[in-house]
Amino acid sequence: MISQLRRKLKRFLYNKCPGIRGSFYYFGTRIYFPRNCFVFFMACDQGVYEHDNVRTLFSLMRPNTTYFDVGANIGLLSIPVLYQEPTSKVVSIEPSPNAAPFLRKTIQNSRYGDRWVLVEKAAGDTVGETFFSISSPALGAFDGVKDTQRAKVIKEIKVPVTTLDHEWEILGNPKISVIKVDVEGAELEVLRGGLECIAKEKPYILVEWNLSNLNAYEYGAESLLVFAQSTNYCLFSIPHLLPVTDITTLKIQMLKTESFLLAPSESGPKRNKSL
């Protein structure tokens, strides 16, 4: 009962209260967000946003390496890594005008400016431009290259597109521990745009795999398994790190979770640290 009241109070204070609304502290950093932001509400309700994914990131990050947060939104899966691993660098990739300006403000006002980079572009398999579907600022988490019908699209805009390989090269080919990809169905395009980086660095890859999103791209669920096999990776479901080796297992796990981990086959996922 007390925790429920705390959640409601947090929602009210930081979302509506004059003089306070529009930002909140998260892992010691002030995060800025649009009013009625869906992911802010989720953070209030969950305490730690996507708790299992954060635990996984904590376990897999190595000192003096870089983490790519592709589809960073307002930064709720970027800041915990910066907080937990003080020698890490984070590259947050976010094209949506519903999120990127707030994330930019968060970075500018944080203590992590020397090791946190924002790339205000979509990620894909080629460098160029693409149309991008945007919804209301509150539902910016569902913005993406294609309309997945998970939120009402207000309009389409053109945004620049980059690739993981291109951004990795710009940074001077640093060591990469983890790549997180949550881009509303375009995950395979992002991974295909990072094949050189993936082959050389063998990072762990945390990926959202949601059937509603995949339908917009006409991908079958099995395409993640095909990618894993073609790149010599193993697939696990989160949070319990259950091996996924066939399409039946994958479909069953997709009923329980949208989060999956790709691990290079010569290594296994580490045991999660507690938060």
PALO-430615 format. One record per residue (C-alpha): x, y, z; residue in three letters; residue number from 1. Coordinates in nm, 2 decimals. Example, Ala and Ser with C-alpha at 12.3 -4.5 7.8 and 13.67 -1.06 7.14 Angstrom:
1.23  -0.45  0.78  ALA  1
1.37  -0.11  0.71  SER  2
//
This chain:
0.00  0.00  0.00  MET  1
0.28  0.24  0.09  ILE  2
0.48  0.16  -0.22  SER  3
0.16  0.22  -0.43  GLN  4
0.12  0.56  -0.27  LEU  5
0.48  0.64  -0.34  ARG  6
0.44  0.56  -0.70  ARG  7
0.13  0.77  -0.74  LYS  8
0.30  1.06  -0.56  LEU  9
0.61  1.03  -0.78  LYS  10
0.38  1.04  -1.09  ARG  11
0.20  1.35  -0.97  PHE  12
0.50  1.55  -0.85  LEU  13
0.73  1.49  -1.15  TYR  14
0.47  1.49  -1.42  ASN  15
0.22  1.76  -1.30  LYS  16
0.35  1.97  -1.01  CYS  17
0.46  2.32  -1.12  PRO  18
0.83  2.39  -1.05  GLY  19
0.91  2.01  -1.03  ILE  20
0.75  1.85  -1.33  ARG  21
0.94  1.75  -1.64  GLY  22
1.24  1.57  -1.47  SER  23
1.32  1.32  -1.20  PHE  24
1.64  1.17  -1.05  TYR  25
1.73  0.82  -1.17  TYR  26
2.06  0.66  -1.06  PHE  27
2.17  0.99  -0.93  GLY  28
2.11  1.18  -1.26  THR  29
1.83  1.42  -1.35  ARG  30
1.64  1.28  -1.65  ILE  31
1.41  1.51  -1.85  TYR  32
1.10  1.38  -2.02  PHE  33
0.78  1.50  -2.20  PRO  34
0.46  1.53  -2.00  ARG  35
0.27  1.20  -1.95  ASN  36
0.57  1.01  -2.08  CYS  37
0.49  0.64  -2.10  PHE  38
0.84  0.52  -2.00  VAL  39
0.85  0.77  -1.71  PHE  40
0.53  0.61  -1.58  PHE  41
0.68  0.27  -1.63  MET  42
0.99  0.37  -1.43  ALA  43
0.76  0.49  -1.15  CYS  44
0.57  0.17  -1.14  ASP  45
0.88  -0.06  -1.17  GLN  46
1.12  0.13  -0.95  GLY  47
1.40  0.04  -1.19  VAL  48
1.28  0.06  -1.55  TYR  49
1.31  -0.28  -1.72  GLU  50
1.48  -0.42  -1.41  HIS  51
1.58  -0.75  -1.57  ASP  52
1.75  -0.58  -1.86  ASN  53
1.94  -0.35  -1.63  VAL  54
2.06  -0.65  -1.42  ARG  55
2.18  -0.81  -1.75  THR  56
2.36  -0.50  -1.86  LEU  57
2.53  -0.48  -1.52  PHE  58
2.65  -0.83  -1.55  SER  59
2.79  -0.80  -1.90  LEU  60
2.96  -0.46  -1.91  MET  61
3.34  -0.47  -1.89  ARG  62
3.56  -0.19  -1.77  PRO  63
3.70  0.05  -2.03  ASN  64
3.45  -0.05  -2.30  THR  65
3.16  0.11  -2.49  THR  66
2.79  0.03  -2.48  TYR  67
2.56  0.10  -2.77  PHE  68
2.21  0.19  -2.66  ASP  69
2.01  0.18  -2.99  VAL  70
1.66  0.32  -2.94  GLY  71
1.76  0.50  -2.62  ALA  72
1.45  0.70  -2.58  ASN  73
1.50  0.92  -2.27  ILE  74
1.80  0.73  -2.15  GLY  75
1.66  0.49  -1.89  LEU  76
1.89  0.21  -2.01  LEU  77
2.19  0.44  -2.07  SER  78
2.22  0.60  -1.73  ILE  79
2.24  0.28  -1.52  PRO  80
2.55  0.17  -1.72  VAL  81
2.72  0.50  -1.67  LEU  82
2.65  0.49  -1.30  TYR  83
2.75  0.13  -1.25  GLN  84
3.07  0.11  -1.46  GLU  85
3.27  0.44  -1.42  PRO  86
3.51  0.36  -1.70  THR  87
3.25  0.28  -1.95  SER  88
3.14  0.50  -2.25  LYS  89
2.78  0.50  -2.38  VAL  90
2.66  0.58  -2.73  VAL  91
2.28  0.65  -2.72  SER  92
2.12  0.64  -3.06  ILE  93
1.77  0.80  -3.08  GLU  94
1.61  0.98  -3.37  PRO  95
1.26  1.06  -3.24  SER  96
1.18  1.43  -3.18  PRO  97
0.96  1.31  -2.90  ASN  98
1.27  1.18  -2.70  ALA  99
1.60  1.31  -2.84  ALA  100
1.57  1.67  -2.72  PRO  101
1.50  1.55  -2.37  PHE  102
1.79  1.31  -2.38  LEU  103
2.02  1.58  -2.51  ARG  104
1.92  1.80  -2.22  LYS  105
1.98  1.51  -1.98  THR  106
2.33  1.45  -2.12  ILE  107
2.42  1.82  -2.12  GLN  108
2.32  1.85  -1.75  ASN  109
2.47  1.53  -1.64  SER  110
2.82  1.45  -1.50  ARG  111
2.88  1.20  -1.78  TYR  112
2.93  1.44  -2.07  GLY  113
3.28  1.32  -2.13  ASP  114
3.18  0.96  -2.18  ARG  115
2.82  0.99  -2.31  TRP  116
2.75  1.05  -2.68  VAL  117
2.41  1.11  -2.84  LEU  118
2.35  1.02  -3.21  VAL  119
2.02  1.18  -3.32  GLU  120
1.97  0.94  -3.61  LYS  121
1.78  0.62  -3.68  ALA  122
1.99  0.30  -3.70  ALA  123
1.96  0.06  -3.99  GLY  124
2.16  -0.14  -4.24  ASP  125
2.26  0.15  -4.46  THR  126
2.36  0.51  -4.42  VAL  127
2.11  0.76  -4.56  GLY  128
1.76  0.88  -4.48  GLU  129
1.43  0.72  -4.40  THR  130
1.07  0.81  -4.32  PHE  131
1.00  0.78  -3.95  PHE  132
0.65  0.74  -3.79  SER  133
0.59  0.95  -3.48  ILE  134
0.31  0.95  -3.23  SER  135
0.23  1.19  -2.94  SER  136
0.52  1.29  -2.72  PRO  137
0.37  1.08  -2.44  ALA  138
0.40  0.77  -2.65  LEU  139
0.73  0.84  -2.82  GLY  140
0.86  0.50  -2.70  ALA  141
0.66  0.35  -2.99  PHE  142
0.80  0.58  -3.26  ASP  143
0.97  0.39  -3.54  GLY  144
1.05  0.36  -3.91  VAL  145
0.72  0.17  -3.97  LYS  146
0.38  0.20  -3.81  ASP  147
0.34  -0.10  -3.58  THR  148
-0.01  0.02  -3.47  GLN  149
0.10  0.00  -3.11  ARG  150
0.03  0.38  -3.08  ALA  151
-0.15  0.62  -3.31  LYS  152
0.08  0.78  -3.57  VAL  153
0.04  1.15  -3.59  ILE  154
0.28  1.21  -3.89  LYS  155
0.58  1.09  -4.08  GLU  156
0.90  1.28  -4.09  ILE  157
1.24  1.22  -4.26  LYS  158
1.53  1.14  -4.04  VAL  159
1.90  1.05  -4.11  PRO  160
2.00  0.69  -4.09  VAL  161
2.33  0.56  -3.96  THR  162
2.47  0.21  -3.90  THR  163
2.64  0.06  -3.60  LEU  164
2.95  -0.01  -3.81  ASP  165
2.96  0.36  -3.92  HIS  166
2.93  0.49  -3.57  GLU  167
3.18  0.24  -3.44  TRP  168
3.43  0.35  -3.71  GLU  169
3.38  0.72  -3.62  ILE  170
3.46  0.64  -3.26  LEU  171
3.79  0.48  -3.36  GLY  172
3.67  0.11  -3.34  ASN  173
3.66  0.10  -2.95  PRO  174
3.61  -0.22  -2.76  LYS  175
3.24  -0.30  -2.73  ILE  176
3.09  -0.50  -2.44  SER  177
2.72  -0.48  -2.51  VAL  178
2.48  -0.36  -2.78  ILE  179
2.11  -0.30  -2.68  LYS  180
1.86  -0.27  -2.97  VAL  181
1.50  -0.17  -2.91  ASP  182
1.37  0.00  -3.23  VAL  183
1.01  -0.12  -3.27  GLU  184
1.07  -0.40  -3.52  GLY  185
1.38  -0.28  -3.71  ALA  186
1.61  -0.48  -3.49  GLU  187
1.74  -0.70  -3.77  LEU  188
1.83  -0.40  -3.99  GLU  189
2.03  -0.26  -3.70  VAL  190
2.21  -0.58  -3.65  LEU  191
2.28  -0.62  -4.02  ARG  192
2.43  -0.27  -4.01  GLY  193
2.68  -0.38  -3.74  GLY  194
2.81  -0.71  -3.88  LEU  195
3.17  -0.59  -3.89  GLU  196
3.16  -0.46  -3.54  CYS  197
2.98  -0.78  -3.42  ILE  198
3.23  -1.01  -3.59  ALA  199
3.54  -0.83  -3.45  LYS  200
3.42  -0.73  -3.11  GLU  201
3.18  -1.02  -3.03  LYS  202
2.97  -0.81  -2.80  PRO  203
2.67  -0.94  -2.61  TYR  204
2.35  -0.82  -2.78  ILE  205
2.03  -0.74  -2.58  LEU  206
1.74  -0.72  -2.82  VAL  207
1.37  -0.66  -2.80  GLU  208
1.18  -0.92  -3.01  TRP  209
0.81  -0.84  -3.02  ASN  210
0.57  -1.01  -3.26  LEU  211
0.35  -0.70  -3.31  SER  212
0.65  -0.50  -3.42  ASN  213
0.79  -0.78  -3.64  LEU  214
0.46  -0.80  -3.83  ASN  215
0.50  -0.45  -3.96  ALA  216
0.83  -0.56  -4.12  TYR  217
0.69  -0.90  -4.23  GLU  218
0.96  -1.08  -4.03  TYR  219
0.89  -1.42  -3.88  GLY  220
0.99  -1.49  -3.52  ALA  221
1.25  -1.74  -3.65  GLU  222
1.46  -1.47  -3.82  SER  223
1.63  -1.40  -3.49  LEU  224
1.74  -1.76  -3.47  LEU  225
1.86  -1.75  -3.83  VAL  226
2.07  -1.44  -3.75  PHE  227
2.21  -1.60  -3.44  ALA  228
2.32  -1.91  -3.63  GLN  229
2.47  -1.71  -3.92  SER  230
2.69  -1.50  -3.68  THR  231
2.79  -1.79  -3.45  ASN  232
2.58  -1.66  -3.16  TYR  233
2.37  -1.84  -2.90  CYS  234
2.02  -1.71  -2.81  LEU  235
1.88  -1.69  -2.45  PHE  236
1.56  -1.55  -2.31  SER  237
1.56  -1.29  -2.03  ILE  238
1.54  -1.29  -1.73  PRO  239
1.62  -1.66  -1.67  HIS  240
1.87  -1.70  -1.95  LEU  241
1.70  -2.01  -2.09  LEU  242
1.86  -2.14  -2.41  PRO  243
1.66  -2.09  -2.72  VAL  244
1.76  -2.33  -2.99  THR  245
1.45  -2.39  -3.20  ASP  246
1.15  -2.19  -3.32  ILE  247
0.90  -2.37  -3.09  THR  248
1.10  -2.27  -2.78  THR  249
1.14  -1.91  -2.92  LEU  250
0.76  -1.87  -2.97  LYS  251
0.69  -2.01  -2.62  ILE  252
0.94  -1.77  -2.46  GLN  253
0.80  -1.48  -2.67  MET  254
0.47  -1.54  -2.48  LEU  255
0.66  -1.45  -2.16  LYS  256
0.91  -1.19  -2.25  THR  257
1.01  -0.94  -2.52  GLU  258
1.38  -0.94  -2.41  SER  259
1.64  -1.18  -2.55  PHE  260
2.02  -1.20  -2.53  LEU  261
2.25  -1.30  -2.81  LEU  262
2.58  -1.43  -2.67  ALA  263
2.89  -1.52  -2.88  PRO  264
2.90  -1.90  -2.89  SER  265
3.25  -1.93  -2.73  GLU  266
3.12  -1.76  -2.42  SER  267
2.81  -1.80  -2.20  GLY  268
2.61  -1.53  -2.03  PRO  269
2.73  -1.44  -1.68  LYS  270
2.52  -1.48  -1.37  ARG  271
2.32  -1.16  -1.31  ASN  272
2.43  -0.93  -1.03  LYS  273
2.16  -0.81  -0.80  SER  274
2.07  -0.44  -0.81  LEU  275
//
